[in-house]
């Protein structure tokens, strides 16, 4: 089996006051070392990365931005599938999301 990287990206246009951004997996806040959360240029992109995805990473993922004015969110379902080709296993999932606040 050769695991592949999964990147989930939210594009966030931050307003005033600045929003707090958090990622969730199946409704639970992500604060696990398995996941790498990065912030892009000018705090516009937030990316959740699973470096070595497995079938157990299949879940509903949500990016949520909250400030005093309100809350906005987007979510997607990630289904990590195993492909069989000449008795080799490969994983591949790429998701992009946009989020405005």
N, C-alpha and C positions, 0 to 999 in steps of 0.2 A: 504494500500500500504506500502511495506517495501523497501525503496531504498537501493541499493547496491553500494559499492565503485567501481569506475573505475580507474585503473592505466594504464597510457601510459608511457612506458619506452624506452628511447633512449640510446644506448651504443655508447659513443663517445670516440674515441682515439685522444686526443688532440695533436696537433703538435706545431710547433713554427712558428710564434707567437701564443699564446693561443687564441682560438676562443671564441667569444661571442655566447652564445646559447640562443635562444628565441623560445617560443611556440606560435602557431597561431591557431585560431579557425575560420573556413570559411574565411581565408585570413586576419583576423584582429588580431593584436598582443594581447595576453592575459595578462591583468594586472587587473584581477578581483579577489576579495577576495574569490569567490566561488571555485576557483582553487588553489590547493596547489602544488607548484613547489619545488622539493627537489633535492639535489645533492648527489650522492652516494660516495662510497669509491674512493679516488684518482681522483675525478672529472670525473670518467668514465661513470657513470650512471646519467642520468637526468630523473626524473619522474614527470609527471603531474598527479595529483590525483583529482578526483571529488568524494568527500566523500559521498554525497547523490545524486546519479544520478537520472535524470528524463528524460522522453521522449524528452523534449526540449533540452537536452544535445546532442542529435543526431546531428552530424556535421562532417566536414572534419577537422582533427587536423594535424598540421605540426610541426615538430621539425627542426629547422634550425641552423646551426653552420657557423659563418662567421669570417674570419680573413683577413689579408692583402693579403694572397696568393690566397684565393678564398672562395667559399661558397659550402656547401653541405646540403642536406635536405632529409627528408623522411616524408611521410604522410600516414594517414590511415583514413578510414571512420568508424566512430563509430555510430552504430545504436542501441539505447537503446530501447529494446522491452519490452512490458508488457506481462508476461506469466500469463495465467489464470489457476488456479488449485484450485478446491474447493472454488471458489469465493475469492481467495487471489491473490494479485498482487505482483510479484517479478521482480526485474531488475538484469541483470547480463551481464557484458561486461568486458573482459580482453584482452588487446592488448599489444604486445611487438614489439618494432622496434629496428633496429640496424642502426647506423650512423657512418661513418668513415670520418675523416678529417685529 
